[in-house]
């Protein structure tokens, strides 16, 4: 985990990596719970027997499940000591560049694209590249915008 004493310390890090998360395992229970929460019960995600005969040979995680892990990745990638609150402000761009088969381990790499002052804090635009263990091609690349308050 990367640690920063002050939110303003990130201003000098624009264009640079600012943290890498811990690994997260994508098991079938996580996929099934996501399907229940979203109503997306497509067989490629929730039917292991049918998926075994499908294009990936197993179930795969929903793209939006991968995307929904960005806050979890952020929690283990970086800590700002004087941050009292952070909120998700949105996404500028998202691409799901490779499938995530059940049993995969994922982690997020964070690179700061922009630091903009706002009242009481900063708006951070971060490129998050989600890596699948053992693969060179990322599974997701997202440009995330958050507001952090010190």
N, C-alpha and C positions, 0 to 999 in steps of 0.2 A: 504494500500500500504506500502511495505517495502522500506525504503530509505537508501541509502548508499552514504556517502560523496565521496568516492574514489573507482574506479574500483578495485584497489588492496585490498580493504577491503574484497572483496569476497573470496580471496585466503584462508582465515581462515575458511570459511563456507562450504568447500567441505564436502559432505555427509549430509548436513543439509538443511532443508527447507529455501528458501530465499524469498518466497512471494506467496500470493494467490490473484487471480484477482477478479474483480467485476463480478457479474452475467450478463450473456448475454441471452436474450430470442431468441429462434429460432422460428420465425414465418414463415408462408407459403410464404410471399413475399421474405424473405431472401433465402429460398429454391429455389423458382422459379428463382430468379436472378442468383443464383449459377448455376442452370441448364442451363440458357441462356448463361452464361459466359463459361461454360465447354462443352456444347453440350450433357450433360447427362440428358436426359429427360425420364428416366425409370419411369413407372407409380407409383411405390412405393413411389416416391418422389413428383411427380407433378400432380397426378390425385386423388384428395381427394375422389371422389365417388368410384372409383375402389379400392383405398387403404382401404376404410372403410370395404370392404369385404375381405381384405388381412390378412396376418398373424399378423399384429400389430394393426389393427382396425383404422388406420389413416395413413397419410403420415409420412415418416421419413426423416430426413436430410441425405444427402450424407455423407459418411465417410470422404471424402476429404473436405467437407464443415467444418466439425468439426475440422479437421486438419488445415485448412486455418485460423482458429480463433486464433491459437497460438500467432501470433504477437499482436493481440488485447488484448488477455489475458495478455501478457507480459507488455503491456503499462500500465495496471492498477495494475499489481502485484508488480512491483519493479521499482525504479528510482535510477539511479546512477548520482549523481550531476556532476561529472567531465567527464561523457561520452559525446563525441562530435558526435559520429556516431556508429551505429551498423549495421551489415549485417548478413543475414541468410547464414550459411555456409553449411547446409544440415541436414540430419536426419540419425541416425544410426539404429533406430528400431522404428516401428510403429505398434500398434495393435488397432483395433476397437473392443472393448470387449462387447459392448451392443448397441442396437439401440437408436436413438434420435428422439422420436416422436415430431411432430409439437407441439409447445407450451411449449416445455421443456426450463428450464433455466439451463445454463451451466456455470461453472467457472473452471479455471485452477489453480492447485497447482504446484509450481515449487520447485524442489530439485536439488541443485548443485551437479553434479557427478564429474566434473573435471574442474580445472582452469589451463590453460597452457599459459605461457607468449608467446606473439608474438610481432613482431616489432610494437611499438606504442600502444600496448594494451594487450588484453588477448582473448584467445579462451575459451569459456564456453561451457561445455557439461551439459545439464540440462534435468532431467526427468520431463516431464509435464504430470500430471495425470488430465484428464478432468472429472469432477464430474457433474452428473445430479442431480439437486435438488430433494431430497426425495428418492434417490436410494443409496444403499451402494456400488454397483458395478460400477466402473468407466465406461465411455463410450469410452474412448480412453486413451492409455498410449503411449507416444512418447518420444524418446530420441533425443533432438534437439541440434544442434551445431550452435553457433553464434560466431561472432567475434565482439568484442567491442573495441572501440578506445577512449582513454582519451586525 
